[in-house]
Amino acid sequence: MGPARSLEHPTPEQMSLDSILSALADPVRRTIVAQLAGGHDDQACIAFALPVSKSTSTHHFRVLREAGIISQQYRGTSILNGLRTEELNLRFPGLLDAVLAAN
Amino acid sequence: MGPARSLEHPTPEQMSLDSILSALADPVRRTIVAQLAGGHDDQACIAFALPVSKSTSTHHFRVLREAGIISQQYRGTSILNGLRTEELNLRFPGLLDAVLAAN
């Protein structure tokens, strides 16, 4: 077996406010973020009841990961998702909470 | 003379988080918002030193107005712009401050 596949994540310094706000401007993506904020860490994509197709859903998770909002890790054939709360709060204090409260 | 022309503004209830976040996801629009937040009310569009053409600038002001972030009023041949701080803070508490702090 080779090494586990891994997905690219921006460092906190690489996160851009443009990408963060743009990612959060979509209601499906905010649903994902709200579910991650309200539940336990590391939820599989399949655990989200989203009103979109699987490929659209995959796209939304990728946009969130590339913005730096969520982490994604392979676990077998699943991808587990987590909210990067601490890093986001350090980089953009208050932003995540304000968006979640407004949602 | 007819009545003063007026521009459409969403009421606080009509503001959508999608439109607000999408409007704020652009650096030129955040520059406008930051200048309005830091200065006096009712600044003419010409008072903003923006690195874009006049028509692009006009577009950015319109996106901000249509989202509910700024007010625009005709004053003679100029348009005066103001930040809708109070209404935004009531509708989406903490959001404007978090974005301005992150900018």
Backbone of each chain as ProteinMPNN parsed JSONL, in Angstrom:
{"seq_chain_A": "MGPARSLEHPTPEQMSLDSILSALADPVRRTIVAQLAGGHDDQACIAFALPVSKSTSTHHFRVLREAGIISQQYRGTSILNGLRTEELNLRFPGLLDAVLAAN", "coords_chain_A": {"N_chain_A": [[0.839, -1.202, 0.0], [0.452, 2.263, -0.767], [1.237, 5.579, 0.486], [-1.315, 7.253, 2.45], [-3.795, 8.968, 0.643], [-3.885, 12.5, 0.46], [-5.542, 15.614, 0.94], [-5.348, 18.991, -0.27], [-4.886, 21.788, 1.847], [-5.291, 25.203, 2.709], [-2.87, 27.091, 4.563], [-3.373, 29.009, 7.617], [-2.288, 31.564, 7.037], [-2.483, 31.588, 4.325], [-5.162, 31.737, 3.854], [-7.789, 33.579, 2.35], [-9.773, 36.494, 2.69], [-11.588, 37.121, 0.694], [-12.076, 34.555, -0.47], [-13.108, 33.167, 1.72], [-15.459, 34.611, 2.389], [-16.831, 34.434, -0.001], [-17.178, 31.673, -0.172], [-18.868, 31.301, 1.991], [-21.12, 32.581, 1.161], [-23.05, 31.016, 0.095], [-26.029, 29.176, 0.551], [-26.215, 26.354, 0.844], [-23.623, 25.66, 1.465], [-23.378, 27.051, 3.858], [-25.147, 25.572, 5.388], [-23.755, 23.165, 5.648], [-21.548, 24.086, 7.138], [-22.853, 24.987, 9.449], [-23.893, 22.588, 10.424], [-21.549, 21.206, 10.986], [-20.552, 22.902, 12.944], [-22.387, 22.566, 14.919], [-22.307, 19.931, 15.609], [-20.487, 16.849, 16.237], [-16.966, 16.501, 15.543], [-15.413, 15.691, 12.382], [-17.282, 14.548, 10.409], [-18.68, 12.362, 8.039], [-19.192, 12.961, 4.531], [-21.533, 11.854, 3.692], [-23.224, 12.039, 5.809], [-24.537, 14.414, 5.768], [-27.563, 15.936, 5.158], [-28.275, 17.109, 2.33], [-29.866, 19.233, -0.068], [-29.073, 18.651, -2.715], [-27.381, 17.242, -5.617], [-25.043, 14.452, -5.514], [-22.616, 15.118, -6.798], [-22.697, 17.892, -6.888], [-22.761, 18.415, -4.183], [-20.222, 17.417, -3.455], [-18.673, 19.305, -4.767], [-19.342, 21.614, -3.249], [-18.26, 20.954, -0.722], [-15.585, 20.893, -1.451], [-15.095, 23.584, -2.166], [-15.376, 24.787, 0.34], [-13.255, 23.569, 1.696], [-11.028, 24.462, 0.19], [-11.133, 27.152, 0.695], [-10.398, 27.182, 3.288], [-12.092, 26.745, 5.348], [-13.121, 24.273, 6.145], [-11.703, 21.081, 7.119], [-10.656, 18.205, 5.335], [-10.383, 14.76, 5.306], [-9.238, 11.657, 4.094], [-10.746, 8.589, 5.029], [-10.503, 5.446, 4.757], [-12.758, 4.656, 2.286], [-14.272, 6.847, 2.625], [-14.709, 10.432, 3.08], [-13.826, 12.446, 5.7], [-15.093, 15.27, 7.38], [-14.211, 18.325, 8.967], [-14.661, 21.276, 10.965], [-12.623, 24.152, 10.77], [-12.358, 25.642, 13.191], [-10.753, 26.891, 15.277], [-8.499, 27.901, 13.9], [-9.737, 29.593, 12.057], [-10.944, 31.412, 13.795], [-8.731, 32.6, 14.918], [-7.574, 33.798, 12.703], [-9.583, 35.347, 11.475], [-11.196, 36.96, 13.545], [-14.306, 36.508, 15.129], [-15.756, 36.334, 12.786], [-16.764, 33.822, 11.821], [-18.587, 33.139, 13.862], [-20.38, 35.298, 13.644], [-21.472, 34.873, 11.117], [-22.63, 32.353, 11.451], [-24.507, 32.951, 13.427], [-26.144, 34.654, 12.013], [-27.261, 33.04, 10.16]], "CA_chain_A": [[0.0, 0.0, 0.0], [1.177, 3.536, -0.77], [0.811, 6.478, 1.556], [-2.702, 7.697, 2.356], [-4.005, 10.176, -0.156], [-4.291, 13.634, 1.288], [-6.101, 16.734, 0.191], [-4.651, 20.24, 0.047], [-5.56, 22.774, 2.701], [-4.488, 26.411, 2.887], [-2.479, 27.458, 5.926], [-4.096, 30.225, 8.016], [-1.76, 32.734, 6.33], [-2.912, 31.516, 2.919], [-6.613, 31.964, 3.744], [-8.124, 34.939, 1.922], [-11.115, 36.918, 3.081], [-12.406, 36.963, -0.515], [-12.491, 33.156, -0.626], [-13.92, 32.785, 2.875], [-16.791, 35.216, 2.275], [-17.456, 33.868, -1.187], [-17.594, 30.31, 0.185], [-19.982, 31.366, 2.951], [-22.257, 33.265, 0.537], [-23.959, 30.01, -0.463], [-26.808, 28.586, 1.643], [-25.888, 24.937, 1.051], [-22.333, 25.609, 2.177], [-23.588, 27.459, 5.257], [-25.779, 24.43, 6.051], [-22.663, 22.253, 6.007], [-20.767, 24.713, 8.223], [-23.685, 25.004, 10.658], [-23.972, 21.22, 10.946], [-20.241, 20.897, 11.583], [-20.404, 23.713, 14.16], [-23.321, 22.1, 15.932], [-22.169, 18.507, 15.921], [-19.138, 16.38, 16.532], [-16.003, 16.662, 14.458], [-15.129, 14.584, 11.474], [-18.468, 13.91, 9.871], [-18.578, 11.928, 6.646], [-20.034, 13.743, 3.63], [-22.827, 11.192, 3.545], [-24.04, 12.348, 6.99], [-25.195, 15.703, 5.589], [-28.758, 15.849, 4.329], [-28.245, 18.309, 1.495], [-30.851, 19.159, -1.148], [-28.37, 18.739, -4.0], [-26.839, 15.965, -6.082], [-23.765, 14.088, -4.892], [-21.487, 15.838, -7.395], [-22.801, 19.282, -6.421], [-22.361, 18.359, -2.79], [-18.763, 17.276, -3.461], [-18.161, 20.632, -5.142], [-19.482, 22.542, -2.117], [-17.255, 20.594, 0.285], [-14.262, 21.289, -1.94], [-14.984, 25.048, -2.05], [-15.15, 25.08, 1.761], [-11.879, 23.156, 2.051], [-10.034, 25.31, -0.472], [-11.153, 28.463, 1.36], [-9.796, 27.023, 4.615], [-13.151, 26.684, 6.361], [-13.2, 22.906, 6.666], [-10.662, 20.117, 6.794], [-11.167, 16.958, 4.761], [-9.403, 13.677, 5.375], [-9.701, 10.325, 3.699], [-10.788, 7.506, 6.006], [-10.971, 4.382, 3.885], [-13.369, 5.204, 1.072], [-15.036, 8.052, 2.979], [-13.981, 11.648, 3.436], [-14.356, 13.022, 6.931], [-15.025, 16.727, 7.358], [-14.186, 19.018, 10.251], [-14.619, 22.738, 10.862], [-11.327, 24.658, 11.259], [-12.831, 26.725, 14.057], [-9.694, 27.641, 15.977], [-7.683, 28.649, 12.945], [-10.576, 30.674, 11.517], [-11.149, 32.43, 14.827], [-7.483, 33.348, 15.071], [-7.266, 34.568, 11.488], [-10.681, 36.301, 11.228], [-11.954, 36.871, 14.801], [-15.719, 36.878, 15.148], [-16.436, 36.201, 11.495], [-17.532, 32.581, 11.748], [-19.714, 33.255, 14.786], [-21.365, 36.255, 13.111], [-22.155, 34.241, 9.987], [-23.487, 31.278, 11.991], [-25.627, 33.586, 14.121], [-27.02, 35.276, 11.017], [-27.761, 32.01, 9.228]], "C_chain_A": [[0.875, 1.253, 0.0], [0.716, 4.385, 0.395], [-0.647, 6.877, 1.354], [-2.779, 8.935, 1.47], [-4.332, 11.32, 0.787], [-4.707, 14.787, 0.388], [-5.425, 18.024, 0.632], [-5.52, 21.182, 0.867], [-4.694, 24.017, 2.78], [-4.055, 26.542, 4.352], [-3.292, 28.689, 6.315], [-3.609, 31.462, 7.256], [-2.225, 32.759, 4.872], [-4.414, 31.776, 2.759], [-6.861, 33.396, 3.286], [-9.568, 35.251, 2.295], [-12.083, 36.814, 1.896], [-12.962, 35.54, -0.601], [-13.398, 32.714, 0.509], [-15.344, 33.324, 2.71], [-17.55, 34.644, 1.09], [-17.968, 32.446, -0.895], [-18.823, 30.337, 1.087], [-21.228, 32.03, 2.362], [-23.267, 32.295, -0.073], [-24.701, 29.282, 0.662], [-26.515, 27.108, 1.889], [-24.573, 24.822, 1.824], [-22.494, 26.073, 3.62], [-24.295, 26.351, 6.048], [-24.723, 23.429, 6.512], [-21.889, 22.801, 7.207], [-21.556, 24.692, 9.529], [-23.778, 23.607, 11.265], [-22.651, 20.816, 11.607], [-20.052, 21.66, 12.89], [-21.266, 23.168, 15.282], [-23.085, 20.666, 16.375], [-20.759, 18.135, 16.281], [-18.245, 16.611, 15.32], [-16.069, 15.49, 13.5], [-16.371, 13.838, 11.022], [-18.245, 13.533, 8.41], [-19.564, 12.732, 5.794], [-21.451, 13.181, 3.576], [-23.777, 11.526, 4.696], [-24.795, 13.672, 6.861], [-26.396, 15.535, 4.677], [-28.86, 17.125, 3.496], [-29.179, 18.142, 0.303], [-30.22, 19.286, -2.533], [-27.815, 17.368, -4.365], [-25.499, 15.689, -5.408], [-22.609, 14.89, -5.486], [-21.504, 17.311, -6.987], [-22.346, 19.384, -4.97], [-20.836, 18.278, -2.663], [-18.098, 18.611, -3.796], [-18.21, 21.597, -3.958], [-18.464, 22.241, -1.017], [-15.863, 21.047, -0.163], [-14.053, 22.805, -1.82], [-14.696, 25.449, -0.6], [-13.729, 24.711, 2.192], [-10.857, 24.104, 1.458], [-10.007, 26.725, 0.116], [-10.482, 28.391, 2.734], [-10.817, 26.85, 5.723], [-13.282, 25.285, 6.961], [-11.931, 22.12, 6.323], [-11.338, 18.88, 6.217], [-10.051, 15.923, 4.772], [-10.018, 12.376, 4.892], [-9.693, 9.395, 4.898], [-11.379, 6.323, 5.261], [-11.537, 5.004, 2.611], [-14.206, 6.44, 1.366], [-14.108, 9.249, 3.109], [-14.642, 12.198, 4.684], [-14.082, 14.527, 6.949], [-15.011, 17.3, 8.762], [-14.12, 20.525, 10.024], [-13.288, 23.22, 11.446], [-11.56, 25.865, 12.174], [-11.703, 27.562, 14.655], [-8.875, 28.499, 15.024], [-8.463, 29.821, 12.352], [-10.74, 31.794, 12.542], [-9.886, 33.242, 15.089], [-7.26, 34.289, 13.897], [-8.308, 35.663, 11.253], [-11.618, 36.321, 12.436], [-13.41, 37.329, 14.641], [-16.48, 36.59, 13.869], [-17.325, 34.956, 11.428], [-18.767, 32.65, 12.649], [-20.799, 34.189, 14.239], [-22.152, 35.63, 11.971], [-23.095, 33.134, 10.485], [-24.694, 31.869, 12.693], [-26.631, 34.159, 13.136], [-27.756, 34.258, 10.175], [-29.203, 31.592, 9.536]], "O_chain_A": [[1.903, 1.305, 0.675], [-0.106, 3.95, 1.201], [-1.157, 6.846, 0.234], [-1.934, 9.827, 1.544], [-4.992, 11.117, 1.806], [-4.276, 14.904, -0.759], [-4.98, 18.139, 1.774], [-6.714, 21.347, 0.615], [-3.474, 23.905, 2.905], [-4.786, 26.151, 5.262], [-3.849, 29.354, 5.441], [-4.413, 32.312, 6.873], [-2.343, 33.825, 4.267], [-4.885, 32.009, 1.645], [-6.219, 34.325, 3.775], [-10.453, 34.398, 2.226], [-13.25, 36.465, 2.07], [-14.164, 35.343, -0.781], [-14.352, 31.969, 0.288], [-16.315, 32.586, 2.87], [-18.754, 34.401, 1.164], [-19.059, 32.072, -1.325], [-19.712, 29.495, 0.961], [-22.28, 32.039, 3.0], [-24.238, 32.725, -0.694], [-24.078, 28.822, 1.619], [-26.564, 26.656, 3.032], [-24.436, 23.99, 2.721], [-21.825, 25.553, 4.513], [-24.064, 26.209, 7.248], [-24.79, 22.91, 7.626], [-21.61, 22.079, 8.164], [-20.999, 24.412, 10.59], [-23.744, 23.459, 12.487], [-22.641, 20.166, 12.652], [-19.463, 21.138, 13.837], [-20.92, 23.291, 16.457], [-23.608, 20.236, 17.404], [-19.933, 18.993, 16.591], [-18.723, 16.881, 14.218], [-16.687, 14.46, 13.767], [-16.49, 12.632, 11.233], [-17.68, 14.311, 7.642], [-20.628, 13.132, 6.267], [-22.428, 13.916, 3.436], [-24.987, 11.326, 4.585], [-25.596, 14.021, 7.729], [-26.266, 15.049, 3.553], [-29.468, 18.106, 3.925], [-29.281, 17.057, -0.27], [-30.767, 19.949, -3.414], [-27.781, 16.454, -3.54], [-24.898, 16.58, -4.808], [-21.709, 15.302, -4.753], [-20.451, 17.909, -6.767], [-21.641, 20.317, -4.586], [-20.236, 18.99, -1.858], [-17.096, 18.992, -3.191], [-17.243, 22.311, -3.692], [-17.874, 23.158, -0.445], [-15.066, 21.524, 0.645], [-12.979, 23.261, -1.426], [-13.88, 26.334, -0.342], [-13.086, 25.438, 2.948], [-9.918, 24.511, 2.141], [-8.988, 27.413, 0.046], [-10.051, 29.408, 3.277], [-10.462, 26.812, 6.901], [-13.527, 25.142, 8.159], [-11.201, 22.444, 5.386], [-12.468, 18.555, 6.581], [-8.936, 16.174, 4.315], [-11.152, 12.036, 5.228], [-8.753, 9.405, 5.693], [-12.598, 6.199, 5.141], [-10.863, 5.787, 1.942], [-14.789, 7.023, 0.451], [-12.892, 9.106, 3.231], [-15.857, 12.394, 4.727], [-13.0, 14.988, 6.586], [-15.718, 16.815, 9.645], [-13.59, 20.988, 9.014], [-12.871, 22.746, 12.503], [-11.027, 26.952, 11.95], [-11.703, 28.789, 14.549], [-8.593, 29.665, 15.298], [-7.916, 30.909, 12.168], [-10.681, 32.975, 12.199], [-9.955, 34.421, 15.437], [-6.818, 35.425, 14.068], [-7.958, 36.781, 10.875], [-12.714, 35.765, 12.374], [-13.69, 38.395, 14.091], [-17.711, 36.6, 13.86], [-18.487, 35.03, 11.03], [-19.863, 32.264, 12.241], [-21.99, 33.904, 14.359], [-23.362, 35.832, 11.866], [-24.217, 32.999, 9.998], [-25.798, 31.34, 12.568], [-27.835, 34.15, 13.395], [-28.765, 34.578, 9.546], [-29.76, 30.74, 8.844]]}, "seq_chain_B": "MGPARSLEHPTPEQMSLDSILSALADPVRRTIVAQLAGGHDDQACIAFALPVSKSTSTHHFRVLREAGIISQQYRGTSILNGLRTEELNLRFPGLLDAVLAAN", "coords_chain_B": {"N_chain_B": [[-39.824, 71.285, -12.125], [-39.521, 67.783, -11.61], [-40.167, 65.203, -9.145], [-37.434, 64.304, -6.965], [-35.13, 61.975, -8.227], [-35.025, 58.616, -7.083], [-33.258, 55.878, -5.631], [-33.516, 52.307, -5.463], [-33.682, 50.533, -2.402], [-33.124, 47.691, -0.356], [-35.312, 46.698, 2.32], [-34.482, 46.083, 5.811], [-35.559, 43.523, 6.357], [-35.636, 42.465, 3.847], [-33.023, 42.102, 3.213], [-30.51, 39.774, 2.278], [-28.453, 37.165, 3.509], [-26.837, 35.782, 1.749], [-26.516, 37.703, -0.356], [-25.306, 39.805, 1.02], [-22.866, 38.673, 1.962], [-21.738, 37.9, -0.434], [-21.47, 40.38, -1.682], [-19.576, 41.517, -0.006], [-17.408, 39.965, -0.488], [-15.622, 40.976, -2.263], [-12.642, 42.77, -2.849], [-12.479, 45.497, -3.679], [-15.018, 46.427, -3.115], [-15.008, 46.059, -0.348], [-13.112, 47.988, 0.296], [-14.519, 50.326, -0.23], [-16.542, 50.105, 1.706], [-14.998, 50.125, 4.033], [-13.923, 52.686, 3.909], [-16.223, 54.231, 4.137], [-16.996, 53.43, 6.671], [-14.963, 54.461, 8.187], [-15.037, 57.161, 7.838], [-16.871, 60.263, 7.425], [-20.434, 60.379, 7.01], [-22.305, 59.972, 3.923], [-20.663, 60.224, 1.5], [-19.539, 61.334, -1.653], [-19.376, 59.424, -4.696], [-17.123, 60.072, -6.119], [-15.242, 60.666, -4.271], [-13.893, 58.436, -3.537], [-10.917, 56.743, -3.815], [-10.455, 54.558, -6.053], [-9.075, 51.637, -7.586], [-10.126, 51.188, -10.166], [-12.12, 51.42, -13.21], [-14.498, 54.095, -13.935], [-17.006, 53.018, -14.639], [-16.893, 50.433, -13.672], [-16.565, 50.985, -10.997], [-19.035, 52.238, -10.46], [-20.678, 50.008, -10.788], [-19.807, 48.448, -8.568], [-20.658, 50.051, -6.404], [-23.399, 49.868, -6.811], [-23.904, 47.125, -6.405], [-23.351, 46.973, -3.673], [-25.35, 48.655, -2.673], [-27.692, 47.301, -3.508], [-27.481, 44.998, -2.021], [-27.955, 45.978, 0.44], [-26.082, 47.14, 2.0], [-25.035, 49.703, 1.672], [-26.409, 53.054, 1.497], [-27.678, 55.053, -1.14], [-28.028, 58.23, -2.443], [-29.34, 60.673, -4.627], [-27.814, 63.837, -5.089], [-28.14, 66.638, -6.501], [-26.133, 66.382, -9.299], [-24.565, 64.446, -8.313], [-24.015, 61.311, -6.575], [-24.587, 60.458, -3.3], [-23.137, 58.463, -0.803], [-23.781, 56.259, 1.901], [-23.084, 54.293, 4.817], [-25.074, 51.605, 5.945], [-25.062, 51.158, 8.753], [-26.438, 50.829, 11.313], [-28.8, 49.419, 10.656], [-27.706, 47.126, 9.482], [-26.302, 46.092, 11.655], [-28.371, 45.452, 13.368], [-29.724, 43.525, 11.901], [-27.81, 41.591, 11.155], [-25.982, 40.85, 13.509], [-22.727, 41.81, 14.502], [-21.503, 41.057, 12.144], [-20.646, 42.984, 10.184], [-18.659, 44.367, 11.627], [-16.85, 42.25, 12.085], [-16.022, 41.65, 9.489], [-14.884, 44.094, 8.721], [-12.822, 44.251, 10.575], [-11.294, 42.105, 9.765], [-10.389, 42.855, 7.335]], "CA_chain_B": [[-38.997, 70.141, -11.767], [-40.222, 66.624, -11.071], [-39.645, 64.745, -7.867], [-36.055, 63.817, -7.008], [-35.001, 60.544, -8.528], [-34.517, 57.88, -5.937], [-32.749, 54.553, -5.955], [-34.139, 51.282, -4.611], [-32.917, 49.939, -1.299], [-33.882, 46.657, 0.366], [-35.559, 46.894, 3.743], [-33.699, 45.103, 6.578], [-36.15, 42.183, 6.201], [-35.348, 41.989, 2.488], [-31.593, 41.812, 3.054], [-30.197, 38.345, 2.377], [-27.071, 36.892, 3.903], [-26.145, 35.458, 0.493], [-26.137, 38.925, -1.081], [-24.385, 40.58, 1.857], [-21.546, 38.035, 1.959], [-21.245, 37.954, -1.799], [-21.047, 41.765, -1.919], [-18.379, 41.803, 0.794], [-16.322, 39.073, -0.912], [-14.797, 41.672, -3.254], [-11.771, 43.72, -2.139], [-12.809, 46.895, -3.995], [-16.224, 46.779, -2.347], [-14.627, 46.215, 1.064], [-12.437, 49.282, 0.417], [-15.592, 51.332, -0.148], [-17.199, 49.956, 3.01], [-14.047, 50.552, 5.071], [-13.813, 54.153, 3.862], [-17.473, 54.772, 4.699], [-17.009, 53.152, 8.112], [-13.957, 55.261, 8.863], [-15.183, 58.591, 7.598], [-18.192, 60.834, 7.656], [-21.503, 59.849, 6.164], [-22.699, 60.652, 2.701], [-19.548, 60.59, 0.649], [-19.79, 61.197, -3.089], [-18.602, 58.336, -5.3], [-15.861, 60.604, -6.634], [-14.309, 60.819, -3.141], [-13.238, 57.166, -3.273], [-9.802, 56.482, -4.73], [-10.546, 53.129, -6.35], [-8.194, 51.265, -8.7], [-10.953, 50.626, -11.239], [-12.74, 52.438, -14.066], [-15.708, 54.688, -13.389], [-18.19, 52.155, -14.794], [-16.722, 49.323, -12.72], [-16.835, 51.578, -9.691], [-20.493, 52.397, -10.374], [-21.194, 48.656, -10.576], [-19.539, 48.021, -7.194], [-21.569, 50.79, -5.512], [-24.755, 49.344, -6.978], [-23.969, 45.821, -5.722], [-23.423, 47.245, -2.229], [-26.691, 49.197, -2.377], [-28.72, 46.276, -3.696], [-27.372, 44.042, -0.912], [-28.425, 46.642, 1.662], [-24.932, 47.56, 2.804], [-24.924, 51.169, 1.634], [-27.495, 53.854, 0.934], [-27.253, 55.983, -2.183], [-29.014, 59.278, -2.685], [-28.946, 61.739, -5.544], [-27.692, 65.21, -4.599], [-27.769, 67.284, -7.755], [-25.639, 65.409, -10.274], [-23.741, 63.453, -7.608], [-24.678, 60.34, -5.704], [-23.937, 60.382, -1.995], [-23.175, 57.108, -0.265], [-23.667, 56.113, 3.346], [-23.102, 52.915, 5.291], [-26.301, 51.347, 6.712], [-24.482, 50.481, 9.92], [-27.407, 50.428, 12.342], [-29.684, 48.37, 10.138], [-26.9, 45.907, 9.321], [-25.977, 45.537, 12.978], [-29.58, 44.846, 13.911], [-30.113, 42.356, 11.109], [-26.727, 40.593, 11.188], [-25.098, 41.393, 14.553], [-21.31, 41.453, 14.521], [-20.962, 40.671, 10.832], [-19.922, 44.103, 9.571], [-17.441, 44.59, 12.417], [-15.913, 41.146, 11.863], [-15.453, 41.797, 8.145], [-14.009, 45.269, 8.718], [-11.626, 43.917, 11.354], [-10.518, 41.116, 9.007], [-10.01, 43.431, 6.035]], "C_chain_B": [[-39.844, 69.01, -11.212], [-39.651, 66.254, -9.72], [-38.21, 64.246, -8.03], [-36.054, 62.334, -7.376], [-34.549, 59.829, -7.259], [-34.152, 56.467, -6.365], [-33.349, 53.542, -4.99], [-33.169, 50.714, -3.592], [-33.746, 48.835, -0.671], [-34.168, 47.106, 1.798], [-34.682, 45.892, 4.507], [-34.235, 43.684, 6.402], [-35.825, 41.596, 4.83], [-33.869, 41.649, 2.283], [-31.368, 40.31, 3.155], [-28.722, 38.164, 2.697], [-26.241, 36.506, 2.685], [-25.628, 36.723, -0.187], [-25.126, 39.746, -0.296], [-22.976, 39.988, 1.777], [-20.915, 38.09, 0.577], [-20.733, 39.368, -2.123], [-19.73, 42.056, -1.204], [-17.18, 40.94, 0.393], [-15.394, 39.721, -1.935], [-13.958, 42.76, -2.576], [-12.07, 45.193, -2.447], [-14.045, 47.321, -3.206], [-15.908, 46.897, -0.857], [-13.871, 47.522, 1.296], [-13.468, 50.404, 0.547], [-16.228, 51.302, 1.236], [-16.281, 50.457, 4.13], [-13.921, 52.077, 5.083], [-15.07, 54.802, 4.437], [-17.506, 54.566, 6.22], [-16.05, 54.076, 8.855], [-14.182, 56.756, 8.754], [-16.566, 59.093, 7.93], [-19.205, 60.189, 6.709], [-21.554, 60.566, 4.815], [-21.534, 61.149, 1.874], [-19.922, 60.375, -0.814], [-18.886, 60.115, -3.664], [-17.213, 58.807, -5.708], [-14.797, 60.714, -5.539], [-13.549, 59.531, -2.833], [-12.129, 56.949, -4.294], [-9.763, 54.987, -5.01], [-9.728, 52.801, -7.596], [-8.957, 50.634, -9.861], [-11.563, 51.764, -12.047], [-14.011, 52.964, -13.42], [-16.903, 53.736, -13.51], [-18.1, 50.935, -13.864], [-17.031, 49.8, -11.309], [-18.344, 51.729, -9.461], [-21.163, 51.044, -10.111], [-21.009, 48.226, -9.122], [-20.459, 48.743, -6.202], [-22.987, 50.228, -5.612], [-24.914, 47.992, -6.274], [-24.101, 46.023, -4.212], [-24.799, 47.787, -1.843], [-27.75, 48.121, -2.458], [-28.672, 45.206, -2.616], [-27.902, 44.649, 0.384], [-27.302, 47.198, 2.517], [-24.763, 49.075, 2.81], [-26.23, 51.778, 1.146], [-26.897, 54.772, -0.127], [-28.375, 56.971, -2.445], [-28.474, 60.287, -3.688], [-28.861, 63.056, -4.788], [-27.21, 66.003, -5.802], [-27.314, 66.224, -8.742], [-24.75, 64.347, -9.624], [-24.622, 62.407, -6.932], [-23.879, 60.27, -4.408], [-24.178, 59.007, -1.393], [-23.037, 57.109, 1.255], [-23.728, 54.632, 3.722], [-24.351, 52.709, 6.149], [-25.942, 50.57, 7.996], [-25.533, 49.957, 10.895], [-28.297, 49.286, 11.869], [-28.945, 47.047, 9.963], [-26.613, 45.258, 10.664], [-27.188, 44.907, 13.655], [-29.889, 43.524, 13.211], [-29.092, 41.229, 11.222], [-25.678, 41.018, 12.222], [-23.658, 40.88, 14.443], [-20.684, 41.213, 13.166], [-20.109, 41.778, 10.216], [-18.613, 44.354, 10.307], [-16.407, 43.499, 12.162], [-15.245, 41.275, 10.495], [-14.504, 42.99, 8.094], [-12.714, 44.984, 9.477], [-10.713, 42.987, 10.563], [-9.882, 41.721, 7.765], [-8.55, 43.908, 5.999]], "O_chain_B": [[-40.773, 69.242, -10.438], [-38.751, 66.923, -9.212], [-37.82, 63.814, -9.115], [-36.873, 61.553, -6.891], [-33.784, 60.375, -6.463], [-34.682, 55.94, -7.344], [-33.655, 53.869, -3.843], [-32.002, 50.454, -3.884], [-34.948, 49.008, -0.468], [-33.362, 47.807, 2.41], [-34.186, 44.939, 3.906], [-33.452, 42.739, 6.307], [-35.749, 40.377, 4.671], [-33.504, 40.994, 1.307], [-31.956, 39.645, 4.007], [-27.864, 38.907, 2.219], [-25.066, 36.865, 2.598], [-24.454, 36.809, -0.548], [-24.198, 40.315, -0.872], [-22.007, 40.714, 1.552], [-19.71, 38.3, 0.438], [-19.691, 39.526, -2.759], [-18.871, 42.759, -1.735], [-16.068, 41.155, 0.876], [-14.469, 39.071, -2.423], [-14.487, 43.575, -1.821], [-11.929, 46.046, -1.57], [-14.109, 48.438, -2.693], [-16.48, 47.746, -0.173], [-13.973, 48.109, 2.373], [-13.296, 51.322, 1.349], [-16.427, 52.344, 1.861], [-16.731, 51.128, 5.058], [-13.823, 52.685, 6.149], [-14.986, 55.807, 5.142], [-17.986, 55.425, 6.959], [-16.289, 54.434, 10.008], [-13.584, 57.534, 9.498], [-17.334, 58.433, 8.629], [-18.838, 59.537, 5.732], [-20.935, 61.609, 4.61], [-21.425, 62.339, 1.58], [-20.538, 59.37, -1.17], [-17.77, 59.907, -3.186], [-16.247, 58.046, -5.653], [-13.607, 60.839, -5.828], [-12.666, 59.521, -1.975], [-12.377, 56.97, -5.499], [-9.111, 54.234, -4.286], [-9.688, 53.584, -8.545], [-8.494, 49.666, -10.465], [-11.532, 52.922, -11.631], [-14.538, 52.366, -12.482], [-17.721, 53.652, -12.594], [-19.111, 50.469, -13.339], [-17.679, 49.1, -10.529], [-18.856, 51.386, -8.395], [-22.095, 50.948, -9.312], [-21.936, 47.701, -8.507], [-20.977, 48.127, -5.271], [-23.69, 50.126, -4.607], [-25.929, 47.741, -5.626], [-24.873, 45.326, -3.553], [-25.346, 47.417, -0.804], [-28.613, 48.028, -1.585], [-29.686, 44.575, -2.318], [-28.255, 43.925, 1.316], [-27.536, 47.673, 3.628], [-24.393, 49.662, 3.827], [-27.039, 51.127, 0.483], [-25.751, 55.207, -0.017], [-29.528, 56.586, -2.644], [-27.317, 60.702, -3.617], [-29.714, 63.363, -3.956], [-26.013, 66.04, -6.091], [-28.041, 65.264, -8.996], [-24.244, 63.455, -10.305], [-25.822, 62.608, -6.748], [-22.667, 60.055, -4.414], [-25.28, 58.462, -1.466], [-22.259, 57.88, 1.816], [-24.348, 53.828, 3.026], [-24.659, 53.549, 6.994], [-26.46, 49.485, 8.261], [-25.518, 48.781, 11.259], [-28.517, 48.313, 12.59], [-29.485, 45.981, 10.258], [-26.671, 44.036, 10.802], [-27.057, 43.951, 14.418], [-30.266, 42.539, 13.846], [-29.455, 40.062, 11.365], [-24.605, 41.494, 11.852], [-23.415, 39.681, 14.31], [-19.46, 41.169, 13.048], [-18.984, 41.534, 9.78], [-17.571, 44.534, 9.677], [-15.217, 43.79, 12.037], [-14.045, 41.036, 10.36], [-13.435, 42.907, 7.49], [-11.639, 45.424, 9.069], [-9.49, 43.073, 10.679], [-8.939, 41.158, 7.209], [-8.09, 44.413, 4.975]]}, "name": "protein", "num_of_chains": 2, "seq": "MGPARSLEHPTPEQMSLDSILSALADPVRRTIVAQLAGGHDDQACIAFALPVSKSTSTHHFRVLREAGIISQQYRGTSILNGLRTEELNLRFPGLLDAVLAANMGPARSLEHPTPEQMSLDSILSALADPVRRTIVAQLAGGHDDQACIAFALPVSKSTSTHHFRVLREAGIISQQYRGTSILNGLRTEELNLRFPGLLDAVLAAN"}
